[in-house]
Structures are given as C-alpha cells and as structure tokens.
Amino acid sequence: MKTILYLIQKEFLQIFRDKMMLPIIFAIPIMQLLVLSYTATFEIKQIELGIADMDQSVTSADLISRFKASPFYIVSVIKPNYQTLEEQMQKGELEQIIYIPTHFEQDLYKGSEAPIQIITDAINGSAASLMSAYSMKIIGNYNKDFLVKEMMMPKEYINIQTEVSFWYNPDLNYKTFMVPGILVLLVTVIGLFLSALNIVKEKEIGTIEQLNVTPIKKYQFIIGKLLPFWLIAMVDFIIGLLLARFVFMVPMLGSVTMVILVAGVYLILVLGMGLFISTISDTQKQSMFISWFFVMIFILLSGLFTPVENMPVWALWLNIVNPIAYFIEFMRLVLLKGSTLAHVYHLILVIAIYAVVMIGLATWRYRKVA
C-alpha cells in the first residue's frame, strides 16, 4: 500500500510541477467542449439562394416570398438572368439556384404543368440532399396551397394529414445530440494520451530502471501509474457533465449516478489502453503516433458524426473493438432517452470486459528488466 501511495504522490508531483500540464488537463478540454459543441453541426442554415425569375409575375413573387420567409435560406439575388447566377455559383457565392421559367403563372392557371428547376451545388453530397429537400418541400406546400386557393382541388380532397412528434429532442437542437459524444471524445483523448506517455517517459529519462530494481509488484506499479490520471479524467468528466447540463441545457433524463459509475469503468479501459501502448513504445513520439492512429479510427467509426448504421459491413465489424462507440451509445441512451440499466446492461458489460482485458494486457506487458 505504501508503494502505491508513493507512486501516486510521485505522479501528482510531476503533474503539478509542470506549469503547462494543468492548463492542458483542465482548461483545454473545457474550451474544446465549448467550441466543438457549437461548431460541430450538420444543420444546414443560411443557404445562399439565387432565384432566376424569368416570369416576373405575381405568382412567382408569391413563391419567392416563401423562400424569403424560410429560416434556412438567405435569398441573395433575384434576377431574370440565369447566366449571372450560374457564374456566382461557380465562384462559390451561391449554393442553390431556383429557375422559374417564363409563362409560369400562365401555365398554372391553365392547369398544365409548370416546371421549376432546382440547381444545387453538390460538392458536399449530404448538404446538397438536405438543401434540395428543403426547396422541394417549400415548392410542394406552395403547389398544394395554390390548388386549394384557386379551387382546382377542393380542400376536402386532401385526405392525408400528418402529425409529427419529436421525442427526446423536441426542439431539434443539434447540441443536445452532439454534446454527450464530444464529452466522451475529450475525456478519451485526455486519458489515453496522458497514460500513453507515462511509462515511456520514464524510459526516456532513465527513472524506469530505478523502479525496476525495487521490490514493487506489477499490479502495484500499474495502479500507481493509473490512479492519478483516472482521478484527473473523472474530474474533467464531471466538469463536462455540469457544462452539458447548465450551459448547453442537455436534458439528463436518465440516472446521472449510473453515468458517472460507468464513466469510471470506461476510463479504466482508456487508461489501460494508454498504459499498454506506453509499455510497447520506446519513445514518446512512438507512443503519440500509435495513440493518435487508434484514436482517429475509433472516433470516425464511433457514430459521433455519422450514423454507424450507414457504414459498410467491414466498418461495422471493426466497431466491435471500438470502446468509444459503446460509451457514446450508452451516454446518448441514458442522458437523452432516460434508458435504464435493463436497456444498457449489454453496453456496460462490454465496457467492463474491455477494461479488464486492457488492464490485464498492460500488467502483462510491463516487464521489470534492470
């Protein structure tokens, strides 16, 4: 016990002696959470729209007003000149063009087809599909209202009425979805990188040899190295939860106590992985590159930014060994849906088994060689 306390005290002294370490451990993750939660969004707003109104009629003006009233669009240019708008799109000044042909109003009142062309900058495919869906919805609603207004279609003929209910995130606030995942990402990066640099740093400065000649046991060494970073990462996690609740107003519907307890197990997993990487590395550069390699793959496959279900089959198989994916899913289920232990026990079980395996590997791989 005295040996473990000595190692813990030694680690804390090294951390507090380094003036740059405390800001890295506490200030930077908080700043990243605040910045990323506001900026890491796939919501499409403020779409730069140009409209080529070749008809110049009251009906086309009424349709244009629908786009102006939409919160998703900024109607930048309205011109009876398509070539000018096309040039602006090529320069990146417009993201979408609506082309209203001549005789648009006349064709509508005749009851014949009145085509409208939607041209979208599709460099970003997912954004383009959303922009097209927005514009088609506006035009579709306008078409229905026009037919009812001009009595071309009696209102009673519109039989299908839809009522939309948004559960768990009724305001469709993207931060509510992103903040739990970003919090998992930040504590993972902090825990993994700090622990991955730990043992290899001892190798580089030569102090590992002093520890090797002592009667310290492997498990004591691992506990002494892991516990300080576990406490620091838990403090970071709890601060992140407080920011999520009181700054981003994330509705924590489930058990916060269960979240903190499972976070403690998850951090053992992450720190064990970092210590294992540290034992197989000879320099801090090697340790950093190996850690970054795994972190990048785990983040991209975790479902933080893109749905896991949309990934190819081989990526789904890789996700079986992705600890970040399990904890992000757990966080979102418990905090946003209020899921209970009966709903998430399988995720907790995987995280716990993974933690035991990583700590076992780190303990096994550490060799006391004088």
C-alpha positions as CSV (number, residue, x, y, z in Angstrom):
1,M,0.0,0.0,0.0
2,K,2.8,2.4,0.9
3,T,4.4,1.7,-2.5
4,I,1.2,2.5,-4.4
5,L,0.8,5.7,-2.4
6,Y,4.4,6.7,-3.1
7,L,3.8,6.2,-6.9
8,I,0.6,8.2,-6.8
9,Q,2.3,11.0,-4.9
10,K,5.2,11.0,-7.4
11,E,2.8,11.2,-10.4
12,F,0.9,14.1,-8.8
13,L,4.1,16.0,-8.0
14,Q,5.3,15.6,-11.6
15,I,1.9,16.9,-12.9
16,F,1.8,20.0,-10.6
17,R,5.4,20.9,-11.1
18,D,4.8,21.2,-14.9
19,K,3.2,24.7,-15.3
20,M,1.8,23.7,-18.7
21,M,0.3,20.5,-17.6
22,L,-2.7,21.8,-15.6
23,P,-4.0,24.1,-18.4
24,I,-3.6,21.1,-20.8
25,I,-5.5,18.8,-18.4
26,F,-8.4,21.1,-17.4
27,A,-8.6,24.3,-19.4
28,I,-8.1,22.9,-22.9
29,P,-10.8,20.1,-22.7
30,I,-13.4,22.6,-21.3
31,M,-12.6,25.1,-24.1
32,Q,-12.8,22.3,-26.7
33,L,-16.2,21.2,-25.4
34,L,-17.5,24.7,-25.6
35,V,-16.2,25.4,-29.1
36,L,-16.8,22.0,-30.7
37,S,-20.4,21.7,-29.3
38,Y,-21.3,24.9,-31.1
39,T,-19.4,24.3,-34.3
40,A,-19.6,20.5,-34.9
41,T,-23.1,20.6,-36.5
42,F,-24.6,19.2,-39.7
43,E,-27.5,21.5,-39.6
44,I,-28.0,23.4,-42.9
45,K,-28.9,27.0,-42.4
46,Q,-28.3,30.3,-44.1
47,I,-28.3,28.7,-47.6
48,E,-27.2,31.3,-50.2
49,L,-30.0,31.2,-52.7
50,G,-30.3,32.8,-56.1
51,I,-33.6,32.9,-58.0
52,A,-33.8,33.4,-61.8
53,D,-37.3,34.7,-62.0
54,M,-38.0,34.7,-65.8
55,D,-41.7,35.1,-65.3
56,Q,-41.8,38.3,-63.2
57,S,-45.4,37.6,-62.2
58,V,-47.4,38.0,-59.0
59,T,-47.5,34.2,-58.7
60,S,-43.7,33.8,-59.0
61,A,-43.3,36.7,-56.5
62,D,-45.6,34.8,-54.1
63,L,-43.4,31.7,-54.4
64,I,-40.2,33.7,-53.9
65,S,-41.7,35.1,-50.7
66,R,-42.0,31.6,-49.3
67,F,-38.2,31.2,-49.6
68,K,-37.6,34.6,-48.1
69,A,-39.7,33.6,-45.1
70,S,-37.8,30.3,-44.6
71,P,-35.3,30.3,-41.7
72,F,-33.0,28.1,-43.8
73,Y,-32.5,30.5,-46.8
74,I,-30.8,33.8,-47.5
75,V,-32.2,35.0,-50.8
76,S,-29.1,36.8,-52.1
77,V,-30.1,37.5,-55.7
78,I,-33.3,37.7,-57.7
79,K,-32.6,38.3,-61.4
80,P,-34.2,37.5,-64.7
81,N,-30.7,36.3,-65.8
82,Y,-29.7,32.7,-65.3
83,Q,-26.1,33.1,-66.6
84,T,-25.2,35.6,-63.9
85,L,-26.4,33.2,-61.2
86,E,-24.6,30.3,-62.7
87,E,-21.3,32.3,-62.6
88,Q,-21.9,33.2,-59.0
89,M,-22.4,29.5,-58.1
90,Q,-19.2,28.7,-59.9
91,K,-17.4,31.3,-57.7
92,G,-18.9,29.7,-54.6
93,E,-21.2,32.7,-53.9
94,L,-24.4,30.8,-54.2
95,E,-25.3,27.3,-53.0
96,Q,-28.6,26.9,-54.8
97,I,-30.5,28.4,-57.8
98,I,-34.2,28.3,-58.4
99,Y,-35.1,28.8,-62.0
100,I,-38.7,30.0,-62.7
101,P,-39.4,29.9,-66.4
102,T,-41.5,32.3,-68.4
103,H,-45.2,31.6,-68.6
104,F,-45.0,30.1,-65.1
105,E,-48.2,31.8,-63.9
106,Q,-50.0,31.3,-67.2
107,D,-49.3,27.6,-67.1
108,L,-50.5,27.3,-63.5
109,Y,-53.8,29.0,-64.2
110,K,-54.3,26.8,-67.3
111,G,-53.9,23.7,-65.2
112,S,-51.0,22.5,-67.2
113,E,-47.5,21.6,-66.0
114,A,-45.4,24.5,-64.7
115,P,-41.9,23.1,-64.2
116,I,-39.4,24.7,-61.8
117,Q,-35.7,23.8,-61.9
118,I,-33.7,23.4,-58.7
119,I,-30.0,23.6,-59.2
120,T,-27.8,22.7,-56.1
121,D,-24.1,22.8,-55.5
122,A,-23.5,19.1,-54.8
123,I,-19.8,19.2,-53.8
124,N,-21.0,18.3,-50.3
125,G,-23.4,15.5,-51.1
126,S,-25.2,15.3,-47.7
127,A,-25.7,19.1,-47.6
128,A,-27.0,19.1,-51.2
129,S,-29.6,16.4,-50.5
130,L,-30.8,18.5,-47.5
131,M,-31.0,21.7,-49.4
132,S,-32.9,20.0,-52.2
133,A,-35.3,18.5,-49.7
134,Y,-35.9,22.0,-48.2
135,S,-36.6,23.6,-51.5
136,M,-38.9,20.8,-52.8
137,K,-40.9,20.9,-49.5
138,I,-41.4,24.7,-49.9
139,I,-42.5,24.3,-53.6
140,G,-44.7,21.3,-52.8
141,N,-46.5,23.2,-50.0
142,Y,-46.9,26.2,-52.3
143,N,-48.3,24.0,-55.1
144,K,-50.9,22.5,-52.7
145,D,-51.9,25.9,-51.3
146,F,-52.3,27.3,-54.8
147,L,-54.5,24.4,-56.0
148,V,-56.8,24.8,-52.9
149,K,-56.8,28.6,-53.2
150,E,-57.8,28.6,-56.9
151,M,-60.3,25.8,-56.3
152,M,-58.6,23.4,-58.6
153,M,-58.5,20.9,-55.8
154,P,-61.2,21.0,-53.1
155,K,-59.7,21.1,-49.6
156,E,-61.7,18.1,-48.5
157,Y,-59.8,16.1,-51.2
158,I,-56.6,16.4,-49.2
159,N,-57.3,13.4,-47.0
160,I,-53.9,12.6,-45.7
161,Q,-52.9,14.7,-42.7
162,T,-49.7,14.1,-40.9
163,E,-48.9,15.0,-37.4
164,V,-45.2,15.0,-36.5
165,S,-43.9,14.3,-32.9
166,F,-40.3,14.7,-32.0
167,W,-39.4,12.6,-28.9
168,Y,-36.4,13.1,-26.7
169,N,-35.2,16.3,-28.5
170,P,-38.4,18.2,-29.4
171,D,-36.6,21.4,-30.2
172,L,-34.3,19.6,-32.7
173,N,-31.3,21.1,-31.0
174,Y,-28.2,19.6,-32.6
175,K,-26.1,20.4,-29.5
176,T,-28.3,18.1,-27.4
177,F,-27.2,15.2,-29.7
178,M,-23.5,16.3,-30.0
179,V,-22.5,17.3,-26.5
180,P,-22.6,13.8,-24.9
181,G,-20.5,12.4,-27.7
182,I,-18.0,15.3,-27.7
183,L,-17.6,14.9,-23.9
184,V,-16.7,11.2,-24.4
185,L,-14.2,12.1,-27.1
186,L,-12.4,14.7,-24.9
187,V,-12.0,12.5,-21.8
188,T,-10.9,9.7,-24.1
189,V,-8.2,11.8,-25.7
190,I,-7.0,13.2,-22.3
191,G,-6.9,9.8,-20.6
192,L,-5.3,7.9,-23.5
193,F,-2.6,10.5,-24.3
194,L,-1.6,11.1,-20.7
195,S,-1.3,7.5,-19.8
196,A,0.3,6.6,-23.1
197,L,3.2,9.0,-22.4
198,N,3.6,7.9,-18.8
199,I,5.8,4.7,-18.8
200,V,7.7,5.6,-22.0
201,K,8.6,9.0,-20.4
202,E,10.2,7.0,-17.5
203,K,12.2,5.0,-20.1
204,E,13.5,8.1,-21.8
205,I,14.7,9.9,-18.7
206,G,16.1,6.7,-17.2
207,T,14.0,6.5,-14.0
208,I,12.3,3.3,-15.1
209,E,15.5,1.5,-14.1
210,Q,15.2,2.8,-10.5
211,L,11.7,1.4,-10.3
212,N,12.7,-1.9,-11.8
213,V,15.2,-2.7,-9.1
214,T,12.7,-2.1,-6.3
215,P,10.5,-4.9,-4.9
216,I,7.4,-3.3,-6.4
217,K,5.0,-5.7,-8.0
218,K,3.4,-5.3,-11.4
219,Y,-0.1,-4.6,-10.3
220,Q,1.1,-2.1,-7.7
221,F,3.1,-0.3,-10.5
222,I,0.0,-0.2,-12.8
223,I,-2.3,1.0,-10.0
224,G,0.2,3.7,-9.0
225,K,0.5,4.9,-12.6
226,L,-3.2,4.7,-13.5
227,L,-5.0,6.1,-10.5
228,P,-3.8,9.8,-10.7
229,F,-4.8,10.1,-14.3
230,W,-8.1,8.3,-13.5
231,L,-8.9,10.9,-10.9
232,I,-8.0,13.8,-13.2
233,A,-10.1,12.4,-16.1
234,M,-13.0,11.8,-13.7
235,V,-12.8,15.5,-12.6
236,D,-12.8,16.5,-16.3
237,F,-15.8,14.3,-17.0
238,I,-17.8,15.7,-14.1
239,I,-17.0,19.3,-15.1
240,G,-18.1,18.4,-18.7
241,L,-21.4,17.0,-17.4
242,L,-22.0,20.2,-15.4
243,L,-21.3,22.3,-18.6
244,A,-23.6,20.0,-20.6
245,R,-26.5,20.5,-18.1
246,F,-26.2,24.2,-17.3
247,V,-24.6,25.7,-20.4
248,F,-26.0,23.5,-23.2
249,M,-29.1,22.6,-21.3
250,V,-28.8,18.9,-22.2
251,P,-31.8,17.1,-20.7
252,M,-30.3,14.4,-18.4
253,L,-33.4,12.1,-18.3
254,G,-31.6,9.0,-17.0
255,S,-29.5,8.2,-14.0
256,V,-26.5,10.6,-13.7
257,T,-25.1,8.3,-11.0
258,M,-25.0,5.4,-13.4
259,V,-23.4,7.6,-16.0
260,I,-20.6,8.6,-13.6
261,L,-20.0,5.0,-12.4
262,V,-19.8,3.6,-15.9
263,A,-17.6,6.5,-16.9
264,G,-15.2,5.4,-14.1
265,V,-15.1,1.9,-15.7
266,Y,-14.7,3.3,-19.2
267,L,-11.7,5.5,-18.0
268,I,-10.0,2.4,-16.6
269,L,-10.4,0.9,-20.1
270,V,-8.9,4.0,-21.8
271,L,-6.1,4.4,-19.3
272,G,-5.3,0.7,-19.5
273,M,-5.1,1.1,-23.3
274,G,-2.8,4.1,-22.9
275,L,-0.5,2.2,-20.5
276,F,-0.4,-0.8,-22.8
277,I,0.7,1.5,-25.7
278,S,3.3,3.0,-23.4
279,T,4.8,-0.4,-22.5
280,I,5.3,-1.3,-26.2
281,S,6.8,2.0,-27.1
282,D,10.4,3.1,-26.8
283,T,9.9,6.8,-27.2
284,Q,7.2,9.4,-26.6
285,K,7.0,10.1,-30.3
286,Q,6.2,6.4,-31.0
287,S,3.6,6.4,-28.2
288,M,1.9,9.6,-29.6
289,F,1.7,8.3,-33.1
290,I,0.3,4.9,-32.0
291,S,-2.3,6.6,-29.8
292,W,-3.3,9.1,-32.5
293,F,-3.7,6.2,-35.0
294,F,-6.2,4.4,-32.9
295,V,-8.0,7.5,-31.6
296,M,-8.6,8.7,-35.2
297,I,-10.0,5.4,-36.3
298,F,-12.2,4.9,-33.2
299,I,-13.6,8.5,-33.5
300,L,-14.5,8.2,-37.1
301,L,-16.2,4.8,-36.6
302,S,-17.9,5.7,-33.3
303,G,-21.0,7.3,-34.6
304,L,-20.1,10.7,-33.2
305,F,-20.5,12.5,-36.5
306,T,-22.1,9.9,-38.9
307,P,-24.6,7.1,-38.1
308,V,-23.0,3.7,-37.5
309,E,-25.8,2.0,-39.4
310,N,-24.8,3.8,-42.7
311,M,-21.3,2.4,-42.6
312,P,-20.2,-0.5,-44.7
313,V,-20.2,-4.1,-43.3
314,W,-16.4,-4.2,-42.7
315,A,-16.6,-0.9,-40.6
316,L,-19.4,-2.4,-38.5
317,W,-17.1,-5.4,-37.8
318,L,-14.3,-3.1,-36.8
319,N,-16.7,-1.3,-34.4
320,I,-16.9,-4.4,-32.3
321,V,-13.5,-3.4,-30.8
322,N,-14.2,0.3,-30.6
323,P,-14.7,1.4,-27.0
324,I,-15.7,4.9,-27.9
325,A,-18.7,3.7,-29.9
326,Y,-20.0,1.7,-26.9
327,F,-19.7,4.6,-24.4
328,I,-21.2,7.2,-26.8
329,E,-24.2,5.0,-27.4
330,F,-24.5,4.5,-23.6
331,M,-24.3,8.2,-22.9
332,R,-26.9,9.2,-25.5
333,L,-29.3,6.4,-24.4
334,V,-29.2,7.2,-20.7
335,L,-28.9,11.0,-20.8
336,L,-31.2,11.8,-23.8
337,K,-33.7,8.9,-23.7
338,G,-33.7,8.1,-20.0
339,S,-32.7,4.4,-20.6
340,T,-32.4,2.3,-17.5
341,L,-30.0,-0.5,-16.6
342,A,-32.2,-3.1,-18.3
343,H,-31.7,-1.2,-21.6
344,V,-28.0,-0.6,-21.5
345,Y,-26.6,-3.5,-19.4
346,H,-25.1,-5.1,-22.6
347,L,-23.1,-1.9,-23.3
348,I,-21.8,-1.8,-19.7
349,L,-20.9,-5.4,-19.8
350,V,-18.8,-4.9,-23.0
351,I,-17.1,-1.8,-21.5
352,A,-16.3,-3.7,-18.2
353,I,-14.8,-6.8,-20.1
354,Y,-12.8,-4.5,-22.3
355,A,-11.4,-2.7,-19.2
356,V,-10.3,-5.9,-17.6
357,V,-8.6,-7.1,-20.8
358,M,-6.7,-3.8,-21.3
359,I,-5.6,-3.6,-17.7
360,G,-4.5,-7.3,-18.0
361,L,-2.5,-6.6,-21.1
362,A,-0.8,-3.5,-19.6
363,T,0.1,-5.5,-16.5
364,W,1.3,-8.5,-18.5
365,R,3.3,-6.4,-21.0
366,Y,5.2,-4.4,-18.3
367,R,8.5,-6.2,-17.8
368,K,10.8,-5.4,-14.9
369,V,14.2,-5.5,-16.5
370,A,17.0,-3.8,-14.7
